[in-house]
Amino acid sequence: MKTNPLRTRVTGLSILGISIIGFIIYLYLILATQWDILLIKITIIAAVGAIVSVVAWIGYTMTTTPVEDKE
């Protein structure tokens, strides 16, 4: 299956633009509103949740992967 280079470039630029806009909104909410402490708490909870989920996934993968006997 052949991919269209223009479509790939447009998708990449869209993701880049959305992430920059999201970061600007995040900065505004932290620096210019009264929601700063709540937003920081939510960010920390999300970051810890993501890290713990990756660790859990690694543990699950190690547990369920069949072991090859080398004899």
mmJSON file of the N, C-alpha and C atoms, coordinates in Angstrom:
{"data_MODEL":{"atom_site":{
"group_PDB":["ATOM","ATOM","ATOM","ATOM","ATOM","ATOM","ATOM","ATOM","ATOM","ATOM","ATOM","ATOM","ATOM","ATOM","ATOM","ATOM","ATOM","ATOM","ATOM","ATOM","ATOM","ATOM","ATOM","ATOM","ATOM","ATOM","ATOM","ATOM","ATOM","ATOM","ATOM","ATOM","ATOM","ATOM","ATOM","ATOM","ATOM","ATOM","ATOM","ATOM","ATOM","ATOM","ATOM","ATOM","ATOM","ATOM","ATOM","ATOM","ATOM","ATOM","ATOM","ATOM","ATOM","ATOM","ATOM","ATOM","ATOM","ATOM","ATOM","ATOM","ATOM","ATOM","ATOM","ATOM","ATOM","ATOM","ATOM","ATOM","ATOM","ATOM","ATOM","ATOM","ATOM","ATOM","ATOM","ATOM","ATOM","ATOM","ATOM","ATOM","ATOM","ATOM","ATOM","ATOM","ATOM","ATOM","ATOM","ATOM","ATOM","ATOM","ATOM","ATOM","ATOM","ATOM","ATOM","ATOM","ATOM","ATOM","ATOM","ATOM","ATOM","ATOM","ATOM","ATOM","ATOM","ATOM","ATOM","ATOM","ATOM","ATOM","ATOM","ATOM","ATOM","ATOM","ATOM","ATOM","ATOM","ATOM","ATOM","ATOM","ATOM","ATOM","ATOM","ATOM","ATOM","ATOM","ATOM","ATOM","ATOM","ATOM","ATOM","ATOM","ATOM","ATOM","ATOM","ATOM","ATOM","ATOM","ATOM","ATOM","ATOM","ATOM","ATOM","ATOM","ATOM","ATOM","ATOM","ATOM","ATOM","ATOM","ATOM","ATOM","ATOM","ATOM","ATOM","ATOM","ATOM","ATOM","ATOM","ATOM","ATOM","ATOM","ATOM","ATOM","ATOM","ATOM","ATOM","ATOM","ATOM","ATOM","ATOM","ATOM","ATOM","ATOM","ATOM","ATOM","ATOM","ATOM","ATOM","ATOM","ATOM","ATOM","ATOM","ATOM","ATOM","ATOM","ATOM","ATOM","ATOM","ATOM","ATOM","ATOM","ATOM","ATOM","ATOM","ATOM","ATOM","ATOM","ATOM","ATOM","ATOM","ATOM","ATOM","ATOM","ATOM","ATOM","ATOM","ATOM","ATOM","ATOM","ATOM","ATOM","ATOM"],
"id":[1,2,3,4,5,6,7,8,9,10,11,12,13,14,15,16,17,18,19,20,21,22,23,24,25,26,27,28,29,30,31,32,33,34,35,36,37,38,39,40,41,42,43,44,45,46,47,48,49,50,51,52,53,54,55,56,57,58,59,60,61,62,63,64,65,66,67,68,69,70,71,72,73,74,75,76,77,78,79,80,81,82,83,84,85,86,87,88,89,90,91,92,93,94,95,96,97,98,99,100,101,102,103,104,105,106,107,108,109,110,111,112,113,114,115,116,117,118,119,120,121,122,123,124,125,126,127,128,129,130,131,132,133,134,135,136,137,138,139,140,141,142,143,144,145,146,147,148,149,150,151,152,153,154,155,156,157,158,159,160,161,162,163,164,165,166,167,168,169,170,171,172,173,174,175,176,177,178,179,180,181,182,183,184,185,186,187,188,189,190,191,192,193,194,195,196,197,198,199,200,201,202,203,204,205,206,207,208,209,210,211,212,213],
"type_symbol":["N","C","C","N","C","C","N","C","C","N","C","C","N","C","C","N","C","C","N","C","C","N","C","C","N","C","C","N","C","C","N","C","C","N","C","C","N","C","C","N","C","C","N","C","C","N","C","C","N","C","C","N","C","C","N","C","C","N","C","C","N","C","C","N","C","C","N","C","C","N","C","C","N","C","C","N","C","C","N","C","C","N","C","C","N","C","C","N","C","C","N","C","C","N","C","C","N","C","C","N","C","C","N","C","C","N","C","C","N","C","C","N","C","C","N","C","C","N","C","C","N","C","C","N","C","C","N","C","C","N","C","C","N","C","C","N","C","C","N","C","C","N","C","C","N","C","C","N","C","C","N","C","C","N","C","C","N","C","C","N","C","C","N","C","C","N","C","C","N","C","C","N","C","C","N","C","C","N","C","C","N","C","C","N","C","C","N","C","C","N","C","C","N","C","C","N","C","C","N","C","C","N","C","C","N","C","C","N","C","C","N","C","C"],
"label_atom_id":["N","CA","C","N","CA","C","N","CA","C","N","CA","C","N","CA","C","N","CA","C","N","CA","C","N","CA","C","N","CA","C","N","CA","C","N","CA","C","N","CA","C","N","CA","C","N","CA","C","N","CA","C","N","CA","C","N","CA","C","N","CA","C","N","CA","C","N","CA","C","N","CA","C","N","CA","C","N","CA","C","N","CA","C","N","CA","C","N","CA","C","N","CA","C","N","CA","C","N","CA","C","N","CA","C","N","CA","C","N","CA","C","N","CA","C","N","CA","C","N","CA","C","N","CA","C","N","CA","C","N","CA","C","N","CA","C","N","CA","C","N","CA","C","N","CA","C","N","CA","C","N","CA","C","N","CA","C","N","CA","C","N","CA","C","N","CA","C","N","CA","C","N","CA","C","N","CA","C","N","CA","C","N","CA","C","N","CA","C","N","CA","C","N","CA","C","N","CA","C","N","CA","C","N","CA","C","N","CA","C","N","CA","C","N","CA","C","N","CA","C","N","CA","C","N","CA","C","N","CA","C","N","CA","C","N","CA","C","N","CA","C","N","CA","C","N","CA","C"],
"label_alt_id":[null,null,null,null,null,null,null,null,null,null,null,null,null,null,null,null,null,null,null,null,null,null,null,null,null,null,null,null,null,null,null,null,null,null,null,null,null,null,null,null,null,null,null,null,null,null,null,null,null,null,null,null,null,null,null,null,null,null,null,null,null,null,null,null,null,null,null,null,null,null,null,null,null,null,null,null,null,null,null,null,null,null,null,null,null,null,null,null,null,null,null,null,null,null,null,null,null,null,null,null,null,null,null,null,null,null,null,null,null,null,null,null,null,null,null,null,null,null,null,null,null,null,null,null,null,null,null,null,null,null,null,null,null,null,null,null,null,null,null,null,null,null,null,null,null,null,null,null,null,null,null,null,null,null,null,null,null,null,null,null,null,null,null,null,null,null,null,null,null,null,null,null,null,null,null,null,null,null,null,null,null,null,null,null,null,null,null,null,null,null,null,null,null,null,null,null,null,null,null,null,null,null,null,null,null,null,null,null,null,null,null,null,null],
"label_comp_id":["MET","MET","MET","LYS","LYS","LYS","THR","THR","THR","ASN","ASN","ASN","PRO","PRO","PRO","LEU","LEU","LEU","ARG","ARG","ARG","THR","THR","THR","ARG","ARG","ARG","VAL","VAL","VAL","THR","THR","THR","GLY","GLY","GLY","LEU","LEU","LEU","SER","SER","SER","ILE","ILE","ILE","LEU","LEU","LEU","GLY","GLY","GLY","ILE","ILE","ILE","SER","SER","SER","ILE","ILE","ILE","ILE","ILE","ILE","GLY","GLY","GLY","PHE","PHE","PHE","ILE","ILE","ILE","ILE","ILE","ILE","TYR","TYR","TYR","LEU","LEU","LEU","TYR","TYR","TYR","LEU","LEU","LEU","ILE","ILE","ILE","LEU","LEU","LEU","ALA","ALA","ALA","THR","THR","THR","GLN","GLN","GLN","TRP","TRP","TRP","ASP","ASP","ASP","ILE","ILE","ILE","LEU","LEU","LEU","LEU","LEU","LEU","ILE","ILE","ILE","LYS","LYS","LYS","ILE","ILE","ILE","THR","THR","THR","ILE","ILE","ILE","ILE","ILE","ILE","ALA","ALA","ALA","ALA","ALA","ALA","VAL","VAL","VAL","GLY","GLY","GLY","ALA","ALA","ALA","ILE","ILE","ILE","VAL","VAL","VAL","SER","SER","SER","VAL","VAL","VAL","VAL","VAL","VAL","ALA","ALA","ALA","TRP","TRP","TRP","ILE","ILE","ILE","GLY","GLY","GLY","TYR","TYR","TYR","THR","THR","THR","MET","MET","MET","THR","THR","THR","THR","THR","THR","THR","THR","THR","PRO","PRO","PRO","VAL","VAL","VAL","GLU","GLU","GLU","ASP","ASP","ASP","LYS","LYS","LYS","GLU","GLU","GLU"],
"label_asym_id":["A","A","A","A","A","A","A","A","A","A","A","A","A","A","A","A","A","A","A","A","A","A","A","A","A","A","A","A","A","A","A","A","A","A","A","A","A","A","A","A","A","A","A","A","A","A","A","A","A","A","A","A","A","A","A","A","A","A","A","A","A","A","A","A","A","A","A","A","A","A","A","A","A","A","A","A","A","A","A","A","A","A","A","A","A","A","A","A","A","A","A","A","A","A","A","A","A","A","A","A","A","A","A","A","A","A","A","A","A","A","A","A","A","A","A","A","A","A","A","A","A","A","A","A","A","A","A","A","A","A","A","A","A","A","A","A","A","A","A","A","A","A","A","A","A","A","A","A","A","A","A","A","A","A","A","A","A","A","A","A","A","A","A","A","A","A","A","A","A","A","A","A","A","A","A","A","A","A","A","A","A","A","A","A","A","A","A","A","A","A","A","A","A","A","A","A","A","A","A","A","A","A","A","A","A","A","A","A","A","A","A","A","A"],
"label_entity_id":["1","1","1","1","1","1","1","1","1","1","1","1","1","1","1","1","1","1","1","1","1","1","1","1","1","1","1","1","1","1","1","1","1","1","1","1","1","1","1","1","1","1","1","1","1","1","1","1","1","1","1","1","1","1","1","1","1","1","1","1","1","1","1","1","1","1","1","1","1","1","1","1","1","1","1","1","1","1","1","1","1","1","1","1","1","1","1","1","1","1","1","1","1","1","1","1","1","1","1","1","1","1","1","1","1","1","1","1","1","1","1","1","1","1","1","1","1","1","1","1","1","1","1","1","1","1","1","1","1","1","1","1","1","1","1","1","1","1","1","1","1","1","1","1","1","1","1","1","1","1","1","1","1","1","1","1","1","1","1","1","1","1","1","1","1","1","1","1","1","1","1","1","1","1","1","1","1","1","1","1","1","1","1","1","1","1","1","1","1","1","1","1","1","1","1","1","1","1","1","1","1","1","1","1","1","1","1","1","1","1","1","1","1"],
"label_seq_id":[1,1,1,2,2,2,3,3,3,4,4,4,5,5,5,6,6,6,7,7,7,8,8,8,9,9,9,10,10,10,11,11,11,12,12,12,13,13,13,14,14,14,15,15,15,16,16,16,17,17,17,18,18,18,19,19,19,20,20,20,21,21,21,22,22,22,23,23,23,24,24,24,25,25,25,26,26,26,27,27,27,28,28,28,29,29,29,30,30,30,31,31,31,32,32,32,33,33,33,34,34,34,35,35,35,36,36,36,37,37,37,38,38,38,39,39,39,40,40,40,41,41,41,42,42,42,43,43,43,44,44,44,45,45,45,46,46,46,47,47,47,48,48,48,49,49,49,50,50,50,51,51,51,52,52,52,53,53,53,54,54,54,55,55,55,56,56,56,57,57,57,58,58,58,59,59,59,60,60,60,61,61,61,62,62,62,63,63,63,64,64,64,65,65,65,66,66,66,67,67,67,68,68,68,69,69,69,70,70,70,71,71,71],
"pdbx_PDB_ins_code":[null,null,null,null,null,null,null,null,null,null,null,null,null,null,null,null,null,null,null,null,null,null,null,null,null,null,null,null,null,null,null,null,null,null,null,null,null,null,null,null,null,null,null,null,null,null,null,null,null,null,null,null,null,null,null,null,null,null,null,null,null,null,null,null,null,null,null,null,null,null,null,null,null,null,null,null,null,null,null,null,null,null,null,null,null,null,null,null,null,null,null,null,null,null,null,null,null,null,null,null,null,null,null,null,null,null,null,null,null,null,null,null,null,null,null,null,null,null,null,null,null,null,null,null,null,null,null,null,null,null,null,null,null,null,null,null,null,null,null,null,null,null,null,null,null,null,null,null,null,null,null,null,null,null,null,null,null,null,null,null,null,null,null,null,null,null,null,null,null,null,null,null,null,null,null,null,null,null,null,null,null,null,null,null,null,null,null,null,null,null,null,null,null,null,null,null,null,null,null,null,null,null,null,null,null,null,null,null,null,null,null,null,null],
"Cartn_x":[0.846,0.0,0.888,0.655,1.469,0.832,1.644,1.137,1.372,0.473,0.558,1.443,2.574,3.465,2.803,1.927,1.247,0.315,-0.409,-1.319,-0.543,0.589,1.428,1.936,2.351,2.85,1.738,0.546,-0.591,-0.967,-0.969,-1.267,-0.226,1.041,2.105,2.002,1.726,1.569,0.351,-0.715,-1.909,-1.619,-0.928,-0.565,0.347,1.308,2.207,1.427,0.534,-0.249,-1.16,-1.83,-2.721,-1.932,-0.744,0.049,0.537,0.924,1.364,0.195,-0.956,-2.146,-2.533,-2.481,-2.789,-1.847,-0.563,0.413,0.172,-0.175,-0.464,-1.685,-2.716,-3.911,-3.55,-2.728,-2.288,-1.524,-0.598,0.142,-0.791,-1.754,-2.706,-3.476,-3.953,-4.731,-3.898,-2.626,-1.777,-1.361,-1.028,-0.445,-1.468,-2.639,-3.525,-4.92,-5.15,-6.481,-6.35,-7.478,-7.462,-7.43,-7.372,-7.392,-5.992,-4.98,-3.602,-3.324,-3.709,-3.408,-4.15,-5.424,-6.203,-5.597,-5.19,-4.605,-3.276,-2.487,-1.222,-1.492,-2.478,-2.831,-3.297,-4.136,-4.634,-3.481,-2.55,-1.394,-0.531,-0.292,0.518,-0.184,-1.491,-2.242,-2.157,-2.306,-2.23,-0.836,0.207,1.582,1.89,1.517,1.754,0.94,-0.298,-1.123,-0.517,0.05,0.682,1.913,2.735,3.94,3.571,2.604,2.181,1.56,0.828,0.234,1.307,2.366,3.456,4.145,4.382,5.009,4.109,2.803,1.858,1.839,1.89,1.909,3.17,4.307,5.551,5.433,4.906,4.716,3.77,2.678,1.718,2.358,3.118,3.776,4.792,5.563,6.536,5.847,4.688,3.969,3.343,2.813,2.06,2.884,4.141,4.973,5.477,5.271,5.762,7.285,7.797,9.239,9.71,10.763,11.334,12.384,12.267,13.282,14.452,15.648,16.857,17.578,17.456,18.116,18.976],
"Cartn_y":[-1.181,0.0,1.239,2.105,3.3,4.462,5.199,6.347,7.621,8.554,9.834,10.774,11.247,12.115,13.422,13.964,15.206,14.988,13.886,13.585,13.381,12.696,12.492,13.82,14.713,16.025,16.854,16.835,17.581,17.032,15.714,15.104,15.509,15.477,15.877,17.333,18.214,19.642,19.877,19.115,19.241,18.842,17.719,17.278,18.302,18.832,19.852,21.09,21.579,22.77,22.575,21.419,21.143,21.06,20.449,20.358,21.724,22.589,23.938,24.738,24.667,25.369,24.835,23.514,22.915,23.381,23.504,23.964,25.43,26.24,27.652,27.778,26.991,27.005,26.551,25.508,25.017,26.099,26.781,27.87,28.98,29.347,30.384,29.972,28.736,28.28,28.249,27.907,27.864,29.262,30.138,31.427,32.551,32.448,33.61,33.354,32.207,31.943,31.433,31.269,30.751,29.226,28.583,27.117,26.515,27.303,26.838,25.617,25.647,24.534,23.268,23.412,22.255,21.656,22.496,22.013,21.303,21.816,21.154,19.797,19.716,18.44,17.429,17.871,16.98,16.515,17.413,17.059,16.01,16.177,15.212,13.863,13.856,12.597,11.897,12.646,12.05,11.499,12.239,11.791,10.518,10.502,9.312,8.132,8.391,7.332,6.751,7.606,7.13,6.28,6.715,5.962,4.615,4.601,3.354,2.411,2.962,2.123,1.464,2.187,1.597,0.494,0.733,-0.29,-1.521,-1.312,-2.432,-3.202,-2.493,-3.146,-3.995,-3.474,-4.243,-5.508,-5.373,-6.543,-7.559,-7.102,-7.997,-8.723,-7.99,-8.586,-9.633,-9.342,-10.313,-11.551,-11.359,-12.476,-13.384,-12.819,-13.593,-14.068,-13.663,-14.09,-15.508,-16.409,-17.774,-17.822,-18.665,-18.807,-19.981,-19.754,-20.832,-21.575,-22.9,-23.708,-23.925,-23.576,-23.785,-24.989,-26.095,-27.329,-27.868],
"Cartn_z":[0.0,0.0,0.0,-0.938,-1.093,-0.322,0.413,1.152,0.349,0.522,-0.164,0.665,0.125,0.906,1.329,0.488,0.847,2.032,2.018,3.126,4.425,4.346,5.524,6.067,5.177,5.599,6.24,5.657,6.214,7.585,7.72,9.018,10.058,9.686,10.607,11.017,10.056,10.385,11.265,11.053,11.883,13.32,13.487,14.836,15.508,14.769,15.311,15.738,14.876,15.192,16.396,16.462,17.592,18.893,18.859,20.086,20.55,19.625,19.999,20.573,19.94,20.448,21.82,21.987,23.291,24.38,24.053,25.033,25.397,24.426,24.695,25.6,25.343,26.199,27.608,27.716,29.021,29.784,29.103,29.75,30.22,29.379,29.763,31.011,31.036,32.189,33.465,33.348,34.545,34.995,34.049,34.421,34.587,33.983,33.957,34.517,35.12,35.684,37.109,37.757,39.124,39.153,38.005,37.92,37.999,38.361,38.3,39.178,40.446,41.353,40.922,40.561,40.118,38.854,37.927,36.675,36.917,37.831,38.169,38.809,39.689,40.31,39.265,38.34,37.291,36.401,36.098,35.275,35.964,37.251,37.991,38.046,38.291,38.315,36.962,35.871,34.53,34.244,34.637,34.392,35.185,36.452,37.284,36.744,36.337,35.763,34.501,33.653,32.421,32.729,33.672,34.035,34.638,35.542,36.178,35.147,34.192,33.148,32.291,31.959,31.177,31.971,33.251,34.092,34.187,34.355,34.415,33.101,31.977,30.673,30.505,30.94,30.87,31.722,32.923,33.795,33.184,32.607,31.968,30.789,29.999,28.836,29.268,30.307,30.801,31.371,31.985,32.587,31.534,30.465,29.482,28.297,28.191,27.072,27.342,26.368,26.57,26.622,27.486,27.663,26.818,26.045,25.232,26.05,26.045,26.73,25.793,26.255,25.449,25.992,25.281,25.718,24.642],
"occupancy":[1.0,1.0,1.0,1.0,1.0,1.0,1.0,1.0,1.0,1.0,1.0,1.0,1.0,1.0,1.0,1.0,1.0,1.0,1.0,1.0,1.0,1.0,1.0,1.0,1.0,1.0,1.0,1.0,1.0,1.0,1.0,1.0,1.0,1.0,1.0,1.0,1.0,1.0,1.0,1.0,1.0,1.0,1.0,1.0,1.0,1.0,1.0,1.0,1.0,1.0,1.0,1.0,1.0,1.0,1.0,1.0,1.0,1.0,1.0,1.0,1.0,1.0,1.0,1.0,1.0,1.0,1.0,1.0,1.0,1.0,1.0,1.0,1.0,1.0,1.0,1.0,1.0,1.0,1.0,1.0,1.0,1.0,1.0,1.0,1.0,1.0,1.0,1.0,1.0,1.0,1.0,1.0,1.0,1.0,1.0,1.0,1.0,1.0,1.0,1.0,1.0,1.0,1.0,1.0,1.0,1.0,1.0,1.0,1.0,1.0,1.0,1.0,1.0,1.0,1.0,1.0,1.0,1.0,1.0,1.0,1.0,1.0,1.0,1.0,1.0,1.0,1.0,1.0,1.0,1.0,1.0,1.0,1.0,1.0,1.0,1.0,1.0,1.0,1.0,1.0,1.0,1.0,1.0,1.0,1.0,1.0,1.0,1.0,1.0,1.0,1.0,1.0,1.0,1.0,1.0,1.0,1.0,1.0,1.0,1.0,1.0,1.0,1.0,1.0,1.0,1.0,1.0,1.0,1.0,1.0,1.0,1.0,1.0,1.0,1.0,1.0,1.0,1.0,1.0,1.0,1.0,1.0,1.0,1.0,1.0,1.0,1.0,1.0,1.0,1.0,1.0,1.0,1.0,1.0,1.0,1.0,1.0,1.0,1.0,1.0,1.0,1.0,1.0,1.0,1.0,1.0,1.0,1.0,1.0,1.0,1.0,1.0,1.0],
"B_iso_or_equiv":[0.0,0.0,0.0,0.0,0.0,0.0,0.0,0.0,0.0,0.0,0.0,0.0,0.0,0.0,0.0,0.0,0.0,0.0,0.0,0.0,0.0,0.0,0.0,0.0,0.0,0.0,0.0,0.0,0.0,0.0,0.0,0.0,0.0,0.0,0.0,0.0,0.0,0.0,0.0,0.0,0.0,0.0,0.0,0.0,0.0,0.0,0.0,0.0,0.0,0.0,0.0,0.0,0.0,0.0,0.0,0.0,0.0,0.0,0.0,0.0,0.0,0.0,0.0,0.0,0.0,0.0,0.0,0.0,0.0,0.0,0.0,0.0,0.0,0.0,0.0,0.0,0.0,0.0,0.0,0.0,0.0,0.0,0.0,0.0,0.0,0.0,0.0,0.0,0.0,0.0,0.0,0.0,0.0,0.0,0.0,0.0,0.0,0.0,0.0,0.0,0.0,0.0,0.0,0.0,0.0,0.0,0.0,0.0,0.0,0.0,0.0,0.0,0.0,0.0,0.0,0.0,0.0,0.0,0.0,0.0,0.0,0.0,0.0,0.0,0.0,0.0,0.0,0.0,0.0,0.0,0.0,0.0,0.0,0.0,0.0,0.0,0.0,0.0,0.0,0.0,0.0,0.0,0.0,0.0,0.0,0.0,0.0,0.0,0.0,0.0,0.0,0.0,0.0,0.0,0.0,0.0,0.0,0.0,0.0,0.0,0.0,0.0,0.0,0.0,0.0,0.0,0.0,0.0,0.0,0.0,0.0,0.0,0.0,0.0,0.0,0.0,0.0,0.0,0.0,0.0,0.0,0.0,0.0,0.0,0.0,0.0,0.0,0.0,0.0,0.0,0.0,0.0,0.0,0.0,0.0,0.0,0.0,0.0,0.0,0.0,0.0,0.0,0.0,0.0,0.0,0.0,0.0,0.0,0.0,0.0,0.0,0.0,0.0],
"pdbx_formal_charge":[null,null,null,null,null,null,null,null,null,null,null,null,null,null,null,null,null,null,null,null,null,null,null,null,null,null,null,null,null,null,null,null,null,null,null,null,null,null,null,null,null,null,null,null,null,null,null,null,null,null,null,null,null,null,null,null,null,null,null,null,null,null,null,null,null,null,null,null,null,null,null,null,null,null,null,null,null,null,null,null,null,null,null,null,null,null,null,null,null,null,null,null,null,null,null,null,null,null,null,null,null,null,null,null,null,null,null,null,null,null,null,null,null,null,null,null,null,null,null,null,null,null,null,null,null,null,null,null,null,null,null,null,null,null,null,null,null,null,null,null,null,null,null,null,null,null,null,null,null,null,null,null,null,null,null,null,null,null,null,null,null,null,null,null,null,null,null,null,null,null,null,null,null,null,null,null,null,null,null,null,null,null,null,null,null,null,null,null,null,null,null,null,null,null,null,null,null,null,null,null,null,null,null,null,null,null,null,null,null,null,null,null,null],
"auth_seq_id":[1,1,1,2,2,2,3,3,3,4,4,4,5,5,5,6,6,6,7,7,7,8,8,8,9,9,9,10,10,10,11,11,11,12,12,12,13,13,13,14,14,14,15,15,15,16,16,16,17,17,17,18,18,18,19,19,19,20,20,20,21,21,21,22,22,22,23,23,23,24,24,24,25,25,25,26,26,26,27,27,27,28,28,28,29,29,29,30,30,30,31,31,31,32,32,32,33,33,33,34,34,34,35,35,35,36,36,36,37,37,37,38,38,38,39,39,39,40,40,40,41,41,41,42,42,42,43,43,43,44,44,44,45,45,45,46,46,46,47,47,47,48,48,48,49,49,49,50,50,50,51,51,51,52,52,52,53,53,53,54,54,54,55,55,55,56,56,56,57,57,57,58,58,58,59,59,59,60,60,60,61,61,61,62,62,62,63,63,63,64,64,64,65,65,65,66,66,66,67,67,67,68,68,68,69,69,69,70,70,70,71,71,71],
"auth_comp_id":["MET","MET","MET","LYS","LYS","LYS","THR","THR","THR","ASN","ASN","ASN","PRO","PRO","PRO","LEU","LEU","LEU","ARG","ARG","ARG","THR","THR","THR","ARG","ARG","ARG","VAL","VAL","VAL","THR","THR","THR","GLY","GLY","GLY","LEU","LEU","LEU","SER","SER","SER","ILE","ILE","ILE","LEU","LEU","LEU","GLY","GLY","GLY","ILE","ILE","ILE","SER","SER","SER","ILE","ILE","ILE","ILE","ILE","ILE","GLY","GLY","GLY","PHE","PHE","PHE","ILE","ILE","ILE","ILE","ILE","ILE","TYR","TYR","TYR","LEU","LEU","LEU","TYR","TYR","TYR","LEU","LEU","LEU","ILE","ILE","ILE","LEU","LEU","LEU","ALA","ALA","ALA","THR","THR","THR","GLN","GLN","GLN","TRP","TRP","TRP","ASP","ASP","ASP","ILE","ILE","ILE","LEU","LEU","LEU","LEU","LEU","LEU","ILE","ILE","ILE","LYS","LYS","LYS","ILE","ILE","ILE","THR","THR","THR","ILE","ILE","ILE","ILE","ILE","ILE","ALA","ALA","ALA","ALA","ALA","ALA","VAL","VAL","VAL","GLY","GLY","GLY","ALA","ALA","ALA","ILE","ILE","ILE","VAL","VAL","VAL","SER","SER","SER","VAL","VAL","VAL","VAL","VAL","VAL","ALA","ALA","ALA","TRP","TRP","TRP","ILE","ILE","ILE","GLY","GLY","GLY","TYR","TYR","TYR","THR","THR","THR","MET","MET","MET","THR","THR","THR","THR","THR","THR","THR","THR","THR","PRO","PRO","PRO","VAL","VAL","VAL","GLU","GLU","GLU","ASP","ASP","ASP","LYS","LYS","LYS","GLU","GLU","GLU"],
"auth_asym_id":["A","A","A","A","A","A","A","A","A","A","A","A","A","A","A","A","A","A","A","A","A","A","A","A","A","A","A","A","A","A","A","A","A","A","A","A","A","A","A","A","A","A","A","A","A","A","A","A","A","A","A","A","A","A","A","A","A","A","A","A","A","A","A","A","A","A","A","A","A","A","A","A","A","A","A","A","A","A","A","A","A","A","A","A","A","A","A","A","A","A","A","A","A","A","A","A","A","A","A","A","A","A","A","A","A","A","A","A","A","A","A","A","A","A","A","A","A","A","A","A","A","A","A","A","A","A","A","A","A","A","A","A","A","A","A","A","A","A","A","A","A","A","A","A","A","A","A","A","A","A","A","A","A","A","A","A","A","A","A","A","A","A","A","A","A","A","A","A","A","A","A","A","A","A","A","A","A","A","A","A","A","A","A","A","A","A","A","A","A","A","A","A","A","A","A","A","A","A","A","A","A","A","A","A","A","A","A","A","A","A","A","A","A"],
"auth_atom_id":["N","CA","C","N","CA","C","N","CA","C","N","CA","C","N","CA","C","N","CA","C","N","CA","C","N","CA","C","N","CA","C","N","CA","C","N","CA","C","N","CA","C","N","CA","C","N","CA","C","N","CA","C","N","CA","C","N","CA","C","N","CA","C","N","CA","C","N","CA","C","N","CA","C","N","CA","C","N","CA","C","N","CA","C","N","CA","C","N","CA","C","N","CA","C","N","CA","C","N","CA","C","N","CA","C","N","CA","C","N","CA","C","N","CA","C","N","CA","C","N","CA","C","N","CA","C","N","CA","C","N","CA","C","N","CA","C","N","CA","C","N","CA","C","N","CA","C","N","CA","C","N","CA","C","N","CA","C","N","CA","C","N","CA","C","N","CA","C","N","CA","C","N","CA","C","N","CA","C","N","CA","C","N","CA","C","N","CA","C","N","CA","C","N","CA","C","N","CA","C","N","CA","C","N","CA","C","N","CA","C","N","CA","C","N","CA","C","N","CA","C","N","CA","C","N","CA","C","N","CA","C","N","CA","C","N","CA","C","N","CA","C","N","CA","C","N","CA","C"],
"pdbx_PDB_model_num":[1,1,1,1,1,1,1,1,1,1,1,1,1,1,1,1,1,1,1,1,1,1,1,1,1,1,1,1,1,1,1,1,1,1,1,1,1,1,1,1,1,1,1,1,1,1,1,1,1,1,1,1,1,1,1,1,1,1,1,1,1,1,1,1,1,1,1,1,1,1,1,1,1,1,1,1,1,1,1,1,1,1,1,1,1,1,1,1,1,1,1,1,1,1,1,1,1,1,1,1,1,1,1,1,1,1,1,1,1,1,1,1,1,1,1,1,1,1,1,1,1,1,1,1,1,1,1,1,1,1,1,1,1,1,1,1,1,1,1,1,1,1,1,1,1,1,1,1,1,1,1,1,1,1,1,1,1,1,1,1,1,1,1,1,1,1,1,1,1,1,1,1,1,1,1,1,1,1,1,1,1,1,1,1,1,1,1,1,1,1,1,1,1,1,1,1,1,1,1,1,1,1,1,1,1,1,1,1,1,1,1,1,1]
}}}
